[in-house]
Amino acid sequence: MNRPAARSTGCIIKSGQTCWRQELAQRFALIVDAADYFSALKAAMIRAEKTVFLIGWDFDLRIHLDPRNRDDEWPDKLGNFINALVERKPALEIRLLQWDLGMLKTLARGSTPLFILGWMAHQRVHVRLDHAHPLGASHHQKIVVIDDAIAFCGGIDTTIGRWDTSAHRGKDRRRDSPWGYAQGPWHDATTAVDGAAAQALGILARERWRMATGETLAPHEPAEDAWPAKLRPNLKDVMVGIARTQPSHQKQKAAHEIEALYLAAIGAARRSIYIESQYCASRKIGDALAHRLKERGGPEIVIINPKTAEGWLEEEVMDTARVRVVGMLRDSDREDRFHIYYPVAADGTPIYVHAKIMIVDGRFLKIGSSNLNNRSMGLDTECDLAVEFAGKGNRTARHAIAAIVDGLLAEHLDVEPPDIAAARKAEGSLIGAIEKFIRPRGRTLKPLKLRELNDVEKRLAETQILDPERPRQFTSKLKRLLR
């Protein structure tokens, strides 16, 4: 049993403990929001020559990758684009792996299932459904690897409802679903890496493919540079930690590196912990944060969440758990060092937060697929990337991470990044800087207000049946429920 994170020193990222492995990336980019991601993804795939792995929770082949820009040379719908790639590139093999129960969501929303689309008949496009997981688990990784030369890894699914610009307008017809339904504003994030870090993600993608299909694929030498010309890296020549969650299943060994990474980062924080997450429901992570809040002079903790979870089941389960975790954090907060907010568009429409970002002290940055819920720590398959810069010799990199915080908050508060940087310096406080720019209306952040739970919701939160930490917990709780 893991104990709450106490204050610690030393490195956060440790191979074999808080990450699977560490590899060098010549370039590392944080990509905020799917408009920029889909555009970069399309540009990188156009340069593919050998292999493309698309590993994800969900895909919809009818989405447009870049509705802002007309492209007469390449189709913009994902399915047509993939088809054009293999037709024009005779040596290219494309493999797409989607969570099998994610297909039920595809059917429920009226989309065309992957396995009956005409383009799948092409012999060099291989589509498989991933069912290699325990009962109740999901394949939640979101990884794209192109020629083992560049890889994308983060929280953005290549599906409907994800495309949005950082403007996050309350209404934007470019976000409409393929059948014309309006989609709300959506905030998300992913990363791009090259070099040995991309090759390592290629190994991980091949292993996931083998677990799902039984097919072993050998890696190859990276092809020529596929980095999109318009994608500016935030960091260069940086060691990247690759952390996983994977449950024990058949011959697959369990890995809980992401949970260990969260706890180590929380324990190492001195000044601030900044988190963007879809949920705030993990009791173990909540305990670790509460432990730091009880300390005298401990770090500030800022969490950016959506106002409510997406979908009635998620809202019932995750929002109920959030009430308990956030209530615990507020009870532990003795020095007004914990604030949780949700973003709204200029017209007051809540912006859905799907990003999974953690930044500690300007020294540590983590982005990936893992949510702040129990199942991301031990039940689902997840992949996060992390970088760390300790010591005075990494001043440039630490400034780059601080600039990422400034950029994220500037987006949420509708100001410029230098405004946030100046406010942080003047206030000597991350929370103080945020509060300086909060406004009663317009694009802003709003404090999250919690509702009272009824008796049924309290029992649901206590059972954690739909958000278990480990596979055995899910099956044992399900058996008790069915008695």
Residue pairs with C-beta under 8 A, 6 or more apart in sequence:
2 259
2 260
2 263
2 284
4 287
4 288
4 290
4 291
5 263
5 264
5 266
5 267
5 288
5 291
5 292
6 267
6 291
7 267
7 268
7 292
7 295
7 298
8 264
8 267
8 268
9 268
10 268
11 388
11 390
12 18
12 261
12 264
12 265
12 268
12 360
12 364
12 386
12 388
13 19
13 22
13 239
13 241
13 261
13 364
13 386
13 387
13 388
14 264
15 21
15 22
15 241
17 257
17 260
17 264
18 241
18 243
18 257
18 260
18 261
18 264
19 241
19 242
19 243
19 257
19 261
19 386
20 204
20 242
20 243
20 244
20 255
20 257
21 200
21 241
21 242
22 239
22 240
22 241
22 242
23 195
23 196
23 197
23 199
23 200
23 239
23 240
23 242
24 195
24 196
24 197
24 237
24 238
24 239
24 240
25 193
25 194
25 195
25 196
25 197
25 198
25 235
25 237
25 238
25 239
25 240
26 194
26 195
26 236
26 237
27 192
27 193
27 194
27 195
27 227
27 233
27 235
27 236
28 191
28 192
28 193
28 197
28 233
28 234
28 235
28 236
28 238
28 240
28 387
29 191
29 192
29 193
29 231
29 232
29 233
29 234
30 189
30 190
30 191
30 234
30 365
30 367
30 404
31 37
31 40
31 152
31 154
31 189
31 190
31 191
31 192
31 231
32 166
32 187
32 188
32 189
32 355
32 407
32 408
32 411
33 164
33 165
33 166
33 168
33 186
33 187
33 188
33 189
34 156
34 162
34 163
34 164
34 186
34 188
35 66
35 68
35 163
35 164
35 165
35 166
36 165
36 166
37 152
37 154
37 156
37 188
37 190
38 63
38 65
38 66
38 158
38 163
39 65
39 66
39 68
39 69
39 228
39 230
40 152
40 192
40 228
40 230
40 231
41 65
41 144
41 152
41 158
42 65
42 66
42 74
42 76
42 81
43 228
43 229
43 230
43 231
44 144
44 146
44 150
44 152
44 192
44 226
44 227
44 228
45 52
45 81
45 85
45 146
46 74
46 85
47 146
47 147
47 224
47 225
47 226
48 85
48 89
48 92
48 146
48 147
48 223
48 226
49 89
49 91
49 92
49 147
49 223
49 224
50 91
50 92
50 93
50 147
50 148
50 220
50 223
51 92
51 93
51 94
51 95
51 145
51 146
51 147
51 148
51 202
51 220
52 85
52 92
52 93
52 94
52 95
52 144
52 145
52 146
52 147
53 95
53 97
53 143
53 144
53 145
53 202
53 205
53 206
53 209
54 94
54 95
54 96
54 97
54 144
54 158
55 97
55 139
55 141
55 142
55 143
55 144
55 145
55 205
55 208
55 209
56 96
56 97
56 98
56 99
56 141
56 142
56 143
56 157
56 158
56 159
57 98
57 99
57 102
57 138
57 139
57 140
57 141
57 142
57 157
57 369
58 98
58 99
58 102
58 105
58 106
58 157
58 158
58 159
59 78
59 96
59 98
59 114
59 157
59 158
59 159
60 78
60 106
60 111
60 158
60 159
60 160
60 178
61 77
61 78
61 79
61 82
61 112
61 114
61 117
61 119
62 77
62 78
62 79
62 111
62 112
62 160
62 178
63 77
63 78
63 158
63 159
63 160
63 162
63 163
63 178
64 76
64 77
64 78
64 163
65 76
65 77
65 78
65 81
66 76
67 76
67 163
67 174
68 165
68 174
74 81
74 84
75 81
75 83
75 84
78 158
79 117
79 119
80 119
82 94
82 96
82 119
82 125
83 119
83 122
83 125
85 92
85 94
86 92
86 93
86 94
86 122
86 124
86 125
87 122
92 124
93 124
93 126
94 124
94 125
94 126
95 126
95 127
95 128
95 209
96 114
96 125
96 126
96 127
96 128
97 127
97 128
97 129
97 130
97 139
97 208
97 209
97 212
97 213
98 114
98 127
98 128
98 129
98 130
98 139
99 129
99 130
99 133
99 138
99 139
99 140
100 129
100 130
100 131
100 139
101 138
102 138
102 139
103 113
103 114
103 129
106 112
106 113
106 114
107 113
109 160
109 177
110 179
111 160
111 178
114 120
114 127
114 129
115 127
115 129
119 125
120 127
128 209
128 212
128 213
129 212
130 139
130 208
130 211
130 212
131 212
132 139
132 211
132 212
132 249
132 250
132 252
133 139
133 247
133 249
133 380
133 381
134 247
134 248
134 249
134 379
134 471
134 474
134 475
135 471
135 474
135 475
135 478
136 379
136 468
136 471
136 474
136 475
136 478
137 247
137 249
137 375
137 379
137 380
137 381
137 471
137 474
138 375
138 380
138 381
139 208
139 212
139 380
139 381
140 369
140 370
140 376
140 380
140 381
140 382
141 153
141 208
141 369
141 381
141 382
141 383
142 153
142 154
142 155
142 156
142 157
142 190
142 369
142 383
143 151
143 152
143 153
143 201
143 204
143 205
143 208
143 383
144 151
144 152
144 153
145 151
145 198
145 201
145 202
145 205
146 226
147 222
147 223
147 224
147 226
148 198
148 199
148 202
148 219
148 220
148 221
148 222
148 223
149 194
149 198
149 222
149 223
149 224
149 225
149 226
149 227
150 192
150 193
150 194
150 198
150 225
150 226
150 227
151 192
151 193
151 194
151 197
151 198
151 201
151 202
152 190
152 191
152 192
153 190
153 191
153 193
153 201
153 367
153 368
153 369
153 383
153 384
153 385
154 188
154 189
154 190
154 191
154 356
154 367
154 368
154 369
154 385
155 188
155 189
155 190
155 354
155 355
155 356
155 367
155 368
155 369
156 162
156 188
156 189
156 190
156 354
160 177
160 178
160 183
161 175
161 177
161 183
161 184
161 186
162 186
162 188
162 354
163 174
163 175
163 183
163 186
164 172
164 175
164 183
164 185
164 186
164 187
164 188
165 172
166 411
168 185
168 186
168 187
168 343
168 345
168 351
168 411
168 443
169 185
169 345
169 346
169 347
170 185
170 345
170 346
170 347
170 348
170 349
171 182
171 347
171 349
172 185
173 182
175 182
175 183
175 184
175 185
175 186
176 182
176 183
177 183
184 349
184 350
184 351
184 352
185 345
185 349
185 350
185 351
185 352
186 351
186 352
186 354
187 276
187 343
187 351
187 352
187 353
187 354
187 355
187 411
188 354
188 355
189 276
189 355
189 356
189 357
189 367
190 367
191 367
191 385
192 227
192 228
192 231
192 233
193 201
193 240
193 385
194 225
194 227
197 240
197 242
197 385
198 222
199 219
199 222
200 242
201 242
201 383
202 219
203 219
204 242
204 244
204 383
206 216
206 217
206 219
208 381
209 215
209 217
210 216
210 217
211 252
234 400
234 403
234 404
235 387
235 397
235 400
238 387
238 397
239 387
240 385
240 386
240 387
241 261
241 385
241 386
241 387
241 388
242 383
242 384
242 385
243 257
243 258
243 260
243 261
243 366
243 368
243 383
243 384
243 385
243 386
244 255
244 257
244 258
244 381
244 382
244 383
244 384
245 255
245 256
245 257
245 258
245 259
245 370
245 376
245 377
245 378
245 379
245 380
245 381
245 382
246 252
246 253
246 254
246 255
246 381
246 382
247 254
247 378
247 379
247 380
247 381
247 470
247 471
248 254
248 471
249 471
254 378
256 377
256 378
258 368
258 370
258 376
258 377
258 382
258 384
259 284
259 285
259 377
259 378
261 366
261 384
261 386
262 285
262 288
262 358
262 377
263 284
263 285
263 288
265 273
265 358
265 360
265 364
265 366
266 273
266 285
266 288
266 289
266 292
266 360
267 288
267 292
268 360
268 361
268 364
269 292
269 298
269 299
269 360
269 361
270 299
270 361
271 299
271 300
271 361
271 430
272 299
272 300
272 301
272 302
272 359
272 360
272 361
272 430
273 289
273 292
273 299
273 300
273 301
273 302
273 358
273 359
273 360
274 302
274 357
274 358
274 359
274 360
274 405
274 408
274 430
275 301
275 302
275 303
275 304
275 357
275 358
275 359
275 372
276 303
276 304
276 353
276 355
276 356
276 357
276 358
276 408
277 303
277 304
277 305
277 353
277 355
277 356
277 357
277 371
277 372
278 305
278 306
278 309
278 310
278 318
278 353
278 354
278 355
278 356
278 371
278 372
279 305
279 309
279 318
279 321
279 322
279 371
279 372
279 373
280 286
280 303
280 305
280 322
280 325
280 326
280 340
280 372
281 317
281 318
281 321
281 322
281 325
281 371
281 372
281 373
281 374
281 467
282 325
282 372
282 373
282 374
282 376
282 377
283 321
283 324
283 325
283 374
283 464
284 374
284 377
284 469
285 372
285 377
286 325
286 328
286 329
287 328
289 301
289 329
289 332
289 338
290 328
290 329
290 331
290 332
291 332
292 298
292 299
292 301
293 301
293 329
293 332
293 333
293 334
293 335
293 337
293 338
294 332
294 334
296 334
296 335
297 335
298 335
298 337
299 337
299 360
299 361
300 337
300 338
300 339
300 429
300 430
300 431
301 329
301 337
301 338
301 339
302 339
302 340
302 341
302 430
302 431
302 434
303 339
303 340
303 341
304 340
304 341
304 342
304 343
304 353
304 355
304 408
304 412
304 445
305 322
305 340
305 341
305 342
305 353
305 448
306 342
306 350
306 351
306 352
306 353
306 354
307 342
307 344
307 350
307 446
307 448
308 315
308 319
308 350
309 315
309 317
309 318
309 319
309 322
310 352
313 466
316 457
316 460
317 460
317 466
317 467
318 373
318 467
320 453
320 457
320 458
320 460
320 461
321 373
321 461
321 464
321 467
322 450
323 450
323 451
323 453
323 457
323 461
324 453
324 461
326 340
326 448
326 450
327 450
329 338
329 340
330 338
332 338
336 431
337 431
339 431
339 434
339 435
339 447
340 447
340 448
341 412
341 434
341 445
341 446
341 447
341 448
342 350
342 351
342 353
342 445
342 446
342 448
343 350
343 351
343 353
343 412
343 443
343 444
343 445
343 446
344 350
344 351
344 443
344 444
344 445
344 446
345 351
345 443
346 414
346 442
346 443
348 441
355 367
356 367
356 368
356 369
356 370
356 371
356 384
357 365
357 366
357 367
357 408
358 364
358 365
358 366
358 367
359 365
359 366
359 401
359 404
359 405
362 398
362 399
362 401
362 402
362 405
363 388
363 389
363 390
363 394
363 398
363 401
364 386
364 387
364 388
364 389
364 401
365 386
365 387
365 388
365 401
365 404
366 384
366 385
366 386
367 384
367 385
367 386
368 382
368 383
368 384
368 385
369 376
369 382
369 383
369 384
370 376
370 377
370 382
370 384
373 467
374 464
374 467
374 468
374 469
375 467
375 468
375 469
376 382
377 469
378 468
378 469
378 470
378 471
379 468
379 469
379 470
379 471
379 474
387 397
387 401
389 397
389 398
389 401
402 421
402 424
403 417
403 421
405 420
405 430
406 417
406 418
406 420
406 421
406 424
407 417
409 420
409 433
409 434
410 416
410 417
410 419
410 420
412 443
412 444
412 445
413 420
413 434
413 437
413 438
413 443
413 444
413 445
414 442
414 443
414 444
415 437
419 437
420 433
420 437
423 432
423 433
423 436
423 437
424 430
424 432
424 433
426 433
427 433
427 436
434 445
437 444
438 444
438 445
438 446
453 461
463 477
463 481
464 473
464 477
465 474
465 477
465 478
465 481
468 474
468 477
